[in-house]
């Protein structure tokens, strides 16, 4: 695993956050997503994603093409630059690349020193 995984995740987050904010402008700055119901299919750059609100975040699951990538923006949905080990781990595993939490932390640390 390398920095390419981090960059791919960030790019997905940027595209998905932009698409979500276009459809749900009330998400912008709404830290807890209060009063926002999200259960939506989105088309983003020719890919089909399912978006589902959970807690104060949104999990995006790519439906097509396969693999079914998972981008779990569990906090700060309107800020796609936020990244943490949980997001990295979930994304890597959805790509078929098992990654322990401590390995995700290490990847993020190396990327931040970049």
C-alpha positions as a printed NumPy array, in Angstrom:
array([[  0.   ,   0.   ,   0.   ],
       [  1.166,   3.463,  -0.707],
       [  0.141,   7.087,  -1.002],
       [ -1.853,   6.252,  -4.14 ],
       [ -4.548,   4.691,  -1.924],
       [ -4.834,   7.902,   0.11 ],
       [ -5.012,  10.034,  -3.036],
       [ -7.661,   7.772,  -4.586],
       [ -9.776,   7.977,  -1.434],
       [ -9.445,  11.772,  -1.282],
       [-10.481,  12.085,  -4.916],
       [-13.532,   9.888,  -4.325],
       [-14.462,  11.954,  -1.277],
       [-14.148,  15.196,  -3.253],
       [-16.411,  13.961,  -6.047],
       [-18.966,  12.388,  -3.723],
       [-19.123,  15.357,  -1.363],
       [-19.607,  17.752,  -4.294],
       [-22.418,  15.606,  -5.726],
       [-24.102,  15.32 ,  -2.335],
       [-23.859,  19.065,  -1.649],
       [-25.324,  19.814,  -5.056],
       [-28.321,  17.601,  -4.29 ],
       [-28.545,  18.514,  -0.575],
       [-27.215,  22.056,  -0.061],
       [-28.49 ,  21.958,   3.534],
       [-25.644,  19.534,   4.336],
       [-23.068,  22.352,   4.016],
       [-21.923,  23.226,   7.534],
       [-24.554,  20.966,   9.14 ],
       [-22.116,  19.072,  11.396],
       [-24.672,  16.589,  12.732],
       [-26.844,  16.449,   9.564],
       [-29.83 ,  17.403,  11.691],
       [-33.093,  17.283,   9.772],
       [-31.438,  15.828,   6.671],
       [-32.64 ,  12.478,   5.359],
       [-30.267,  10.9  ,   2.849],
       [-30.958,   7.603,   1.131],
       [-30.109,   8.289,  -2.459],
       [-28.571,   6.884,  -5.592],
       [-26.065,   9.248,  -7.159],
       [-24.341,   9.197, -10.506],
       [-20.858,  10.625, -10.177],
       [-18.472,  10.653, -13.145],
       [-20.356,   7.777, -14.786],
       [-20.297,   5.648, -11.637],
       [-23.392,   4.694,  -9.647],
       [-23.184,   5.194,  -5.897],
       [-25.694,   4.541,  -3.109],
       [-25.593,   7.155,  -0.336],
       [-27.01 ,   6.395,   3.107],
       [-26.963,   8.699,   6.123],
       [-25.83 ,   7.182,   9.404],
       [-25.321,   9.191,  12.568],
       [-23.521,  12.382,  11.593],
       [-22.129,  10.96 ,   8.366],
       [-22.89 ,   9.336,   5.059],
       [-21.623,   6.041,   3.721],
       [-21.281,   5.814,  -0.054],
       [-21.183,   2.416,  -1.732],
       [-20.306,   2.18 ,  -5.393],
       [-22.852,  -0.015,  -7.144],
       [-21.264,   0.059, -10.603],
       [-18.702,  -0.598, -11.815],
       [-17.405,  -3.28 ,  -9.484],
       [-15.695,  -3.527,  -7.085],
       [-18.276,  -2.071,  -4.705],
       [-16.045,   0.557,  -3.136],
       [-17.003,   1.987,   0.248],
       [-16.341,   5.606,   1.169],
       [-17.56 ,   6.188,   4.711],
       [-17.541,   9.916,   5.41 ],
       [-18.65 ,   9.244,   8.983],
       [-18.019,  12.859,   9.997],
       [-17.461,  16.193,   8.214],
       [-19.366,  15.238,   5.055],
       [-19.093,  18.753,   3.639],
       [-15.277,  18.737,   4.019],
       [-13.825,  16.086,   1.698],
       [-10.271,  16.812,   2.841],
       [-10.952,  15.193,   6.233],
       [ -9.438,  11.752,   6.304],
       [ -8.797,   9.33 ,   9.148],
       [ -7.636,   5.739,   9.622],
       [-11.212,   4.371,   9.723],
       [-11.98 ,   5.784,   6.262],
       [ -8.712,   4.492,   4.843],
       [ -9.255,   1.033,   6.308],
       [-12.837,   0.766,   5.014],
       [-11.848,   1.986,   1.551],
       [ -8.864,  -0.383,   1.287],
       [-10.897,  -3.373,   2.407],
       [-13.625,  -2.572,  -0.129],
       [-10.907,  -2.724,  -2.796],
       [ -9.971,  -6.216,  -1.609],
       [ -6.841,  -4.957,   0.161],
       [ -6.997,  -5.976,   3.838],
       [ -5.579,  -3.229,   6.039],
       [ -5.302,  -3.103,   9.82 ],
       [ -6.196,   0.118,  11.629],
       [ -2.583,   0.687,  12.721],
       [ -1.425,   0.263,   9.101],
       [ -3.961,   2.888,   8.025],
       [ -2.622,   5.217,  10.723],
       [  0.888,   4.647,   9.421],
       [ -0.135,   5.388,   5.847],
       [ -1.753,   8.641,   6.909],
       [  1.267,   9.629,   8.945],
       [  3.616,   9.002,   6.014],
       [  1.305,  10.894,   3.65 ],
       [  1.191,  13.873,   6.029],
       [  4.999,  13.98 ,   6.158],
       [  5.032,  13.837,   2.373]])
